[in-house]
């Protein structure tokens, strides 16, 4: 790719309790792409997403978004609001589905965007559940609500942390379809963290393998799965133990 990256990471490290969980020498993320991040548990995938969503800062190295260095007080609010995360275990309000979906809009003073809310809820099969309490939802329904809550904000970047883990095939298919359409129709940049290499293969244009906090390999999806350069990548995509 020759376009200017949306994100750049150079020599970025992040540690907790003196243990380095992320050590990314170089990573570029481009506008409009779906980047899949795969790797075993504890590889640093969720930590990477937290840095990309400005929830945490690197301990060392450089992280930029749209050319702006990411620092606690330097990144304008309008840029921070361009990025939204859907977590593996969504935290929903003890309210009905509609109020959960509208939550981000209300925080931003956009209470009148009812048409957007209705459209997104319909797209995710939530219209019939609009008045249902979030406490009564299945795991798949709750995850669709979390995705809808992110989508109504029309994010520039959507960060997905294991968005379909432990869900049934119907919910997996629906969520994957909507994410692909969001990327294709609106140009939303998607960073997808997943244990599911098949999901990464289906959705991503590029895939990166993260092991022990390091980006072992990053390549277009076909190359990553069919002719990886690193033997650890080849072992991982074959389902062999590499950690």
C-alpha positions in Angstrom: 0.0 0.0 0.0 1.2 3.5 -0.8 -1.5 5.6 0.8 -0.7 7.6 3.9 -1.5 5.4 6.9 -4.4 6.3 9.2 -2.4 4.9 12.2 1.4 4.5 12.5 3.1 2.6 15.3 6.9 2.6 15.6 8.7 0.8 18.4 5.6 0.9 20.6 5.8 -0.9 23.9 3.3 -1.4 26.7 4.0 -3.1 30.0 2.0 -4.1 33.1 3.7 -4.9 36.4 7.1 -4.8 34.7 5.9 -7.4 32.1 6.0 -6.2 28.5 2.8 -7.4 26.8 3.2 -5.4 23.6 6.4 -4.6 21.6 5.4 -3.5 18.1 8.4 -2.5 16.0 6.3 -1.2 13.0 2.6 -1.3 12.1 0.6 0.8 9.7 -3.2 0.7 9.4 -4.7 2.2 6.3 -8.0 4.0 5.9 -10.8 1.9 4.5 -9.2 -1.5 5.1 -10.2 -4.5 7.3 -7.1 -5.6 9.2 -7.4 -8.9 11.0 -5.2 -9.4 14.1 -4.8 -13.1 15.1 -2.8 -14.8 17.7 -3.2 -16.9 20.9 -4.5 -15.6 24.2 -2.1 -13.3 25.9 -0.4 -12.3 22.7 -1.2 -8.6 23.3 -4.2 -8.2 20.9 -6.6 -6.5 23.3 -3.8 -4.3 24.6 -3.2 -3.2 21.0 -6.8 -2.3 20.6 -6.8 -0.2 23.8 -3.9 1.8 22.4 -5.7 2.3 19.0 -8.8 3.5 20.9 -6.7 5.9 23.0 -7.8 4.2 26.2 -4.1 3.8 27.1 -0.9 5.3 26.0 2.3 3.5 24.9 5.1 3.4 27.5 7.6 4.1 24.7 7.7 4.6 21.0 5.4 6.6 18.7 1.7 6.2 17.9 0.0 8.5 15.5 -3.5 8.9 14.3 -4.1 11.0 11.2 -0.6 12.3 11.6 -1.3 13.4 15.2 0.8 12.0 18.0 -1.4 10.2 20.5 -0.9 11.8 23.9 -3.2 12.2 26.8 -3.9 15.9 26.2 -2.9 16.4 22.6 -5.4 14.5 20.5 -8.5 16.6 19.8 -11.9 15.2 21.0 -13.3 15.2 17.5 -10.5 12.8 16.5 -10.9 10.6 19.5 -14.6 10.3 18.8 -13.9 8.9 15.3 -12.8 5.6 16.9 -15.2 3.2 18.5 -14.7 -0.3 20.1 -17.0 -3.2 20.4 -15.6 -5.4 23.2 -15.9 -9.2 23.6 -18.2 -8.8 26.6 -20.3 -5.7 26.0 -21.3 -3.6 29.0 -24.9 -2.7 28.5 -27.1 -0.4 30.5 -29.8 -1.8 32.7 -32.3 -0.4 30.2 -34.1 -1.5 27.1 -32.4 -2.2 23.8 -33.3 1.1 22.2 -31.9 3.2 25.0 -28.7 1.1 24.8 -28.4 1.7 21.1 -29.0 5.4 21.5 -26.6 5.8 24.4 -23.7 7.2 22.5 -25.9 9.6 20.5 -27.3 11.0 23.7 -23.9 11.5 25.2 -23.0 13.5 22.1 -26.2 15.6 22.2 -27.7 13.9 19.1 -31.0 12.9 20.5 -32.9 13.5 17.3 -31.1 10.9 15.2 -34.1 8.5 15.5 -34.0 7.5 11.8 -30.3 6.4 12.1 -31.2 4.4 15.2 -34.1 2.7 13.5 -32.1 1.9 10.4 -29.2 0.3 12.3 -31.5 -1.7 14.6 -33.4 -3.1 11.6 -30.1 -4.0 9.9 -29.0 -6.0 13.0 -32.4 -7.6 13.6 -33.1 -5.7 16.8 -36.4 -3.9 15.9 -38.6 -6.5 17.6 -36.4 -6.3 20.7 -36.5 -2.5 21.0 -38.4 -2.5 24.3 -36.7 -5.7 25.7 -34.5 -5.3 28.8 -30.9 -5.7 28.1 -30.8 -8.2 31.1 -33.0 -10.6 29.1 -30.8 -10.8 26.0 -28.8 -13.8 24.8 -25.1 -13.4 24.2 -25.6 -13.0 20.5 -28.4 -10.4 21.0 -26.3 -8.4 23.4 -23.4 -8.4 21.0 -25.6 -7.1 18.2 -26.8 -4.3 20.5 -23.2 -3.4 21.2 -22.4 -3.3 17.5 -25.5 -1.2 16.8 -24.5 1.3 19.6 -21.2 1.7 17.8 -22.6 1.9 14.3 -25.1 4.7 15.0 -22.1 6.9 15.7 -20.9 6.5 12.1 -17.3 5.7 13.2 -14.3 6.3 11.0 -12.6 3.4 12.8 -14.4 0.3 14.3 -12.3 -1.8 16.6 -13.7 -5.3 17.2 -12.4 -7.4 20.0 -13.5 -11.0 19.5 -16.9 -9.8 18.3 -18.4 -13.3 17.8 -16.6 -15.4 20.4 -18.9 -18.2 21.7 -21.8 -17.1 19.5 -24.1 -19.3 17.4 -23.7 -19.5 13.6 -26.7 -17.2 13.0 -25.2 -14.3 15.0 -21.8 -14.9 13.6 -23.0 -14.7 10.1 -25.2 -11.6 10.7 -22.4 -9.7 12.5 -19.8 -10.6 9.8 -22.2 -9.5 7.1 -23.0 -6.2 8.7 -19.3 -5.4 9.4 -18.3 -6.2 5.8 -21.2 -4.0 4.5 -20.1 -1.1 6.8 -16.6 -1.3 5.5 -17.7 -1.6 1.9 -20.5 1.0 1.9 -19.2 3.6 4.3 -15.4 3.1 4.0 -15.2 2.4 7.7 -11.7 1.2 8.8 -12.1 -2.1 10.7 -9.5 -3.7 13.0 -10.7 -7.2 13.9 -9.1 -9.1 16.7 -10.1 -12.7 16.5 -8.9 -16.2 17.6 -10.9 -17.5 14.6 -8.5 -17.7 11.6 -11.5 -18.6 9.3 -13.2 -15.4 10.3 -10.0 -13.4 9.6 -9.8 -15.1 6.2 -13.4 -14.3 5.4 -13.4 -10.6 6.4 -9.9 -9.2 6.3 -7.9 -7.7 3.4 -4.7 -8.0 5.4 -3.9 -10.2 8.4 -1.2 -9.8 11.1 0.0 -12.5 13.5 0.8 -11.3 17.0 2.9 -13.5 19.3 4.2 -12.5 22.7 3.5 -8.9 21.9 5.4 -8.9 18.6 4.0 -8.6 15.0 5.5 -11.8 13.6 4.0 -11.3 10.1 1.6 -9.0 8.3 0.5 -9.6 4.7 -2.5 -9.6 2.4 -4.9 -12.3 3.3 -4.1 -14.7 0.5 -0.4 -14.5 1.1 -0.8 -14.8 4.9 -2.8 -18.0 4.6 -1.4 -19.6 1.5 2.3 -18.7 1.5 3.3 -17.1 4.7 7.0 -16.2 5.1 7.4 -17.0 8.8 7.3 -20.6 9.9 5.4 -19.6 13.0 2.7 -18.1 10.8 2.5 -21.3 8.8 2.2 -23.3 12.0 -0.5 -21.0 13.4 -2.8 -21.1 10.4 -2.5 -24.9 10.4 -3.7 -25.0 14.0 -0.4 -26.3 15.3 0.8 -25.3 18.8 3.3 -22.5 18.5 3.2 -21.1 22.0 
